[in-house]
């Protein structure tokens, strides 16, 4: 019972983080109006978060792994709650930038420690499932947290939306305080071990693979609404419904991929990339027909759900002696992949139109498949129980 409550608290923390990070996208015009800047300038609040997460992740973990992990999780939730409170009351754009940077510094630290905590509390052989429980907070954030932020801002006010996100952070903080057990600090030796993992060529190969996975995912997903609206001609409400369906299916997909990964990480990764290549080609062929692309949203979201667990598992298998640092490397490399994929998608759209991102995604999936096949002999660490 306590283990389940602990996992729920950790997952709620992730839900609050995603709602805070991505939810801003849906209310950006309102933030711009309130702070008297253009929407383009307000976009800095989105980009600065991703850049700080990608750049600071490993360093943040190195600085905090000498502290009790539970205490770090509590501080991270406190920072997110404070930041949402500031966003609820402040109309100063420079202040909002500062309170966008502070939670971004804690984002990779929370993920790294939460994944490690979940693995340490899991029953033998169930660590992948524990990670899936934590990652469920990501998909729930996309499915419900982000739309809820937009709804509350439109129906009530911007302060109400940010206050609601802050309440989620506080609830997660209370849950962690009550149900997550004390998690002792790793000690000074851990820092040397963590840095030592960067001397392993296979760690860098897996980081490149994770980045490639997220390029495959977000070179196209970043333009989901444009694809469905511009190419398939769907009305806005239908696009919103399919976004919700996408997120809900991803929740179940997390647990399906946890089972597949437990049976074989490499085979699951190869199947994931091959499925994405085929799916993108089929989507490109049927894109003008709204009913067809609408039906394909379900397999698309199911495949998409595997990226988080696959990426984390690849890094965890190579950094089992420094799990928090490994998880921070995963967060950084995945954010680099998101940014690179979105940028490549934008370039493709500017040259040949929105539909071309599907071909871009298919090519990226095939190139990633070649990369994985080139790494012929994965270490046995990649197949071990992720509780390490």
ZIRA-V139327 format. One line per field, one symbol per residue. burial: I if it has 16 or more other ideal C-beta (glycine too) atoms within 10 Angstrom, else O. A space follows every 50 residues. Layout:
burial = ???
This chain:
burial = OOIOOIIIIIIIIIIIIIIIIIIIOIIIOIIIOIIOIOOOOIIOIOOOII IIIIIIIIOIIIOIIOOOIIIIIIIIIOIIIOIIIIIIOIOOIOOIOOII IOIIIIIIIIIIIIIIIIIOIIOOOIIIIIIIIIIIIIIIIIIIIIIIII OIIOOOOIIOIIIIIIOIIIIIIOIIOOIIOOIOOIOOOIIOOIOOIOOO OIIOIIIOIIIIIIIIIIIIIIIIOIIIIOIIOIOOOOIOOIIOOIIIII IOIIIOIIOIIIOOIIOIIOOIIOIIIOIIOIIIOOIOOIOOIIOOIOII IIIIIIIIIIIIIIIIIIIIOIIIIIIIIIIIIIIIIIIIIIOIIOOIIO OOOIIIIIIIIIIIIIOIIOOIOOIOOIOOOIOOOIII
